[in-house]
Amino acid sequence: MSFVTLPLAYGAAPHIPLTANPVARLVFLVLAISLLLAFLSFALRWDWRTKYYGISLMFGASISLFAIVPLLALMIYGSLALWLKLFVLAFYVISHVVWCRKFSALYKDAFENDALREVLYEEELNGVYYMRNGDQYLLDKYYKFTQMPRDRYFAIFIVLALALMPMTRSVREFTGIPFTHAFLVVAMVPVSWMSFGFSFRGYLVCYLYPAKIRRATGKEVLVDVVSKHKALDRKIFRANRLKPQDRGITNS
């Protein structure tokens, strides 16, 4: 994704060498880290511990480069008034935080409920296993939560971006960046939410809660992507039940 978005970084300021372009530097940094981690995973023969498995989930956020690169180009090279730039930046930041908080509320609810936690993390003598199938069960069957923004959000932002097309020249002059960048800043908002959500979910299930489990049990947390998860213990579940909406878990 970083390699594919490199032309966007260059196109925002073609008069500036790539080595002096801060947006291009960011893209090169992401590319270098990705290649380094890919090499290390083979060279060090990473196993199924969550701290290794989670890296691939965290890098799901790279999809958002199609929004972040144009956004940074607008912030750095655009000609918008400062208050407009701050408004766009604030919208991006706040909307991403709001979307990620949905995942935070969901997994906090699951981890604090004994029955739900056993579906998600299964303890054995040799370690604790993050049950990939259990995670999917909780998302799909129990919470009925989709990891993607609703279709209406994709439709709204695509329509808004398409509405700019008859005003290509005016948009370019108003924003001070190529029209392609302005189009992507608008159209890619829900895509960026989606990718950050995937990444934040990876952080929660592979880093935040495994760290808590290690402190409590002293056991390493491993990943199981094949086995069937434990059935939900209804007695324990009812004793610890808290309605999802009480945690702020909604899918709107």
C-alpha atoms as one frame of an Amber mdcrd trajectory, in Angstrom:
protein
   0.000   0.000   0.000   2.826   2.412   0.771   4.462   1.704  -2.592   1.181
   2.224  -4.451   0.504   5.533  -2.694   3.998   6.889  -3.378   2.840   8.614
  -6.617   0.260  10.484  -4.531   2.994  11.796  -2.270   5.034  12.894  -5.295
   2.062  14.311  -7.200   1.135  16.641  -4.346   4.403  18.546  -4.776   6.257
  17.420  -7.928   8.627  20.386  -7.649  10.041  18.998  -4.381  12.485  16.045
  -4.496  11.089  12.907  -2.915  13.877  12.919  -0.324  12.773  16.374   0.830
   9.032  15.653   0.684   7.776  14.905   4.243   4.760  12.975   2.939   7.011
  10.808   0.756   9.325  10.278   3.716   6.420   8.903   5.724   5.488   6.558
   2.881   9.092   5.358   2.557   9.231   4.794   6.331   6.104   2.624   6.270
   7.489   0.699   3.297  10.847   0.153   5.021   9.223  -1.044   8.257   6.944
  -3.407   6.318   9.854  -4.957   4.417  11.946  -5.232   7.583   9.190  -7.006
   9.500   8.531  -9.335   6.575  12.216 -10.267   6.548  12.377 -10.718  10.325
   9.329 -12.975  10.347  11.135 -15.427   8.081  14.649 -14.977   9.471  13.605
 -15.394  13.118  10.864 -17.924  12.366   8.163 -16.159  14.296   5.778 -18.513
  16.048   2.094 -18.204  16.922   2.416 -15.814  19.851  -0.066 -12.956  19.614
   2.700 -10.341  19.597   3.809 -11.680  16.210   0.409 -12.543  14.781  -0.904
  -9.109  15.696   1.593  -7.273  13.509  -0.196  -8.340  10.331  -3.497  -7.132
  11.805  -1.982  -3.821  12.878  -0.706  -3.191   9.369  -4.258  -3.378   8.109
  -4.224   0.367   8.794  -1.995   0.794   5.744  -5.144   0.777   3.597  -5.856
   4.191   5.073  -2.780   5.580   3.301  -5.134   6.297   0.398  -6.754   8.849
   2.724  -3.816   9.851   4.925  -1.401  10.715   2.103  -3.861  13.101   0.378
  -4.849  14.490   3.791  -1.232  15.257   4.691  -0.743  16.796   1.258  -3.709
  19.071   1.967  -2.346  20.009   5.401   1.211  20.704   4.179   0.837  21.932
   0.608  -2.791  23.022   0.438  -3.902  26.626   0.221  -6.961  26.322   2.446
  -7.339  28.755   5.319  -5.820  27.477   8.546  -9.182  27.114  10.234 -10.454
  24.979   7.357  -7.404  22.752   7.540  -7.903  22.351  11.284 -11.577  21.556
  10.724 -10.777  18.806   8.207  -8.042  17.397  10.446 -10.305  17.474  13.510
 -13.060  15.681  11.598 -10.643  12.944  10.563  -9.223  12.494  14.043 -12.520
  12.599  15.936 -14.391  10.344  13.504 -11.612   7.734  13.641 -11.549   7.824
  17.439 -15.341   7.422  17.590 -15.204   4.433  15.237 -12.386   2.725  17.145
 -14.152   3.264  20.459 -16.856   0.886  19.263 -14.266  -1.906  19.194 -12.887
  -0.820  22.544 -16.332  -0.995  24.169 -17.112  -4.363  22.592 -13.928  -6.132
  23.667 -13.979  -4.544  27.124 -17.453  -5.976  27.597 -16.320  -9.406  26.364
 -13.166  -9.486  28.491 -14.948  -8.473  31.690 -17.582 -11.180  31.312 -16.187
 -14.562  32.409 -18.274 -16.575  29.957 -17.504 -14.367  26.976 -13.813 -14.198
  27.868 -13.572 -17.997  27.808 -14.951 -17.972  24.265 -12.308 -15.443  23.251
  -9.320 -16.663  25.319  -9.085 -20.313  26.313  -6.665 -21.236  29.092  -4.712
 -24.502  28.928  -1.856 -25.878  31.012   0.812 -24.757  28.535  -0.653 -21.322
  27.817  -3.666 -19.250  26.934  -5.036 -19.336  23.395  -6.665 -16.495  21.527
  -9.456 -18.336  19.707  -9.869 -16.781  16.285 -13.133 -18.648  15.704 -14.395
 -17.577  19.123 -13.644 -13.979  18.277 -15.594 -14.259  15.043 -18.476 -15.914
  16.896 -18.720 -13.032  19.347 -18.636 -10.459  16.561 -21.060 -12.209  14.213
 -23.441 -14.113  16.484 -23.443 -12.494  19.911 -22.850  -8.808  19.230 -23.958
  -8.968  15.584 -21.329  -6.337  14.923 -19.888  -5.690  11.483 -16.322  -4.443
  11.320 -17.105  -2.255   8.335 -18.992   1.054   8.455 -22.530   0.825   7.193
 -23.124   1.056   3.453 -24.756   4.444   3.833 -21.475   5.994   4.941 -19.653
   4.667   1.893 -22.478   5.966  -0.282 -22.552   9.414   1.353 -18.850  10.100
   0.991 -18.645   8.699  -2.543 -21.559  10.904  -3.591 -19.916  13.932  -1.969
 -16.658  13.183  -3.782 -18.430  12.664  -7.108 -20.229  15.973  -6.620 -16.838
  17.673  -6.813 -16.098  16.377 -10.306 -17.988  19.066 -12.266 -15.907  21.631
 -10.332 -12.515  20.021 -10.876 -10.654  23.236 -11.671 -12.336  25.248  -8.911
 -11.613  22.536  -6.331  -7.991  22.404  -7.414  -7.611  26.169  -7.105  -9.478
  26.331  -3.796  -7.578  23.509  -2.083  -4.176  24.081  -3.687  -3.666  20.354
  -4.305  -4.418  18.115  -7.320  -8.072  17.186  -7.737  -7.263  13.485  -7.269
  -6.029  14.243  -3.761  -9.082  16.325  -2.878 -11.344  13.559  -4.221  -9.606
  10.916  -2.097  -9.693  13.063   1.052 -13.487  12.933   0.807 -14.157   9.524
  -0.742 -11.774   7.489   1.411 -13.105   8.542   4.827 -15.128   5.348   5.538
 -12.365   3.193   4.019  -9.947   4.777   6.468 -12.357   4.125   9.348 -12.564
   0.498   8.282  -8.802   0.009   8.085  -8.139   1.720  11.412 -10.870  -0.412
  12.965  -9.196  -3.604  11.725  -5.873  -2.397  13.090  -7.250  -1.282  16.457
  -9.030  -4.603  16.863  -5.682  -6.310  16.260  -4.123  -4.171  18.992  -6.868
  -5.102  21.452  -6.928  -8.866  20.919  -3.197  -9.362  20.338  -1.560  -6.834
  22.652  -3.768  -5.105  25.227  -5.680  -8.097  26.601  -2.876 -10.658  26.165
  -0.711  -8.347  28.313  -3.377  -8.396  31.022  -3.633 -12.177  30.765   0.142
 -12.616  31.103   0.191 -10.426  34.209  -2.675 -12.384  35.766  -1.617 -15.932
  34.835   2.066 -15.748  33.922   1.241 -17.672  30.751   2.059 -16.769  27.166
  -0.880 -16.019  24.866  -0.836 -17.950  21.592  -3.098 -17.875  18.544  -5.402
 -20.696  17.480  -6.930 -20.062  14.063  -8.339 -23.557  13.535  -9.943 -25.068
  16.649 -13.572 -24.642  17.567 -14.102 -22.296  20.485 -15.762 -23.232  23.753
 -19.518 -23.093  23.854 -20.885 -20.069  25.666 -21.599 -20.998  29.294 -25.091
 -19.575  29.719 -25.074 -19.774  33.531 -21.871 -17.757  33.871 -23.045 -15.477
  31.093 -26.324 -14.640  32.829 -24.532 -14.018  36.115 -22.206 -11.495  34.465
 -24.583 -10.159  31.864 -24.431  -6.518  30.894 -26.334  -5.337  27.860 -24.074
  -4.250  24.982 -25.727  -0.844  24.767 -24.798  -0.247  28.415 -21.184  -0.356
  27.260 -21.843   1.974  24.349 -21.614  -0.894  21.841 -23.638   0.094  18.805
 -23.214  -0.478  15.129 -24.666   2.796  13.878
